[in-house]
Amino acid sequence: MGERTDAVSKNNQARLVLDLVSQISARMELTLEVGEFLMRLLDLAMKTKSTMTRVDLRFLSNTLEHVKQKAADNPQLLNALKQLA
């Protein structure tokens, strides 16, 4: 995720990605295309899961739950999101 390879930079990038996912899911209709984009972003953020702080892990968990709630109307997307966790 970017040029810097240190854990702090990776965690900062993951936090920004999670914030973007949160903003998009709150403001857009969750179509299959939008959901697939959000899943790619979430997958990107999850790559640094092993170095995340407890606060960051909670942010990740809450963001994922928020997206799942928004995707409740789309069973195909919801199933794909459940596999991410």
Secondary structure in CASP SS format (residue, H / E / C, confidence):
PFRMAT SS
TARGET T0000
AUTHOR 0000-0000-0000
METHOD secondary structure of the structure
MODEL  1
M C 1.00
G C 1.00
E C 1.00
R C 1.00
T C 1.00
D C 1.00
A H 1.00
V H 1.00
S H 1.00
K H 1.00
N H 1.00
N H 1.00
Q H 1.00
A H 1.00
R H 1.00
L H 1.00
V H 1.00
L H 1.00
D H 1.00
L H 1.00
V H 1.00
S H 1.00
Q H 1.00
I H 1.00
S H 1.00
A H 1.00
R H 1.00
M C 1.00
E C 1.00
L C 1.00
T C 1.00
L H 1.00
E H 1.00
V H 1.00
G H 1.00
E H 1.00
F H 1.00
L H 1.00
M H 1.00
R H 1.00
L H 1.00
L H 1.00
D H 1.00
L H 1.00
A H 1.00
M H 1.00
K C 1.00
T C 1.00
K H 1.00
S H 1.00
T H 1.00
M C 1.00
T C 1.00
R H 1.00
V H 1.00
D H 1.00
L H 1.00
R H 1.00
F H 1.00
L H 1.00
S H 1.00
N H 1.00
T H 1.00
L H 1.00
E H 1.00
H H 1.00
V H 1.00
K H 1.00
Q H 1.00
K H 1.00
A H 1.00
A H 1.00
D H 1.00
N C 1.00
P H 1.00
Q H 1.00
L H 1.00
L H 1.00
N H 1.00
A H 1.00
L H 1.00
K H 1.00
Q H 1.00
L H 1.00
A C 1.00
END
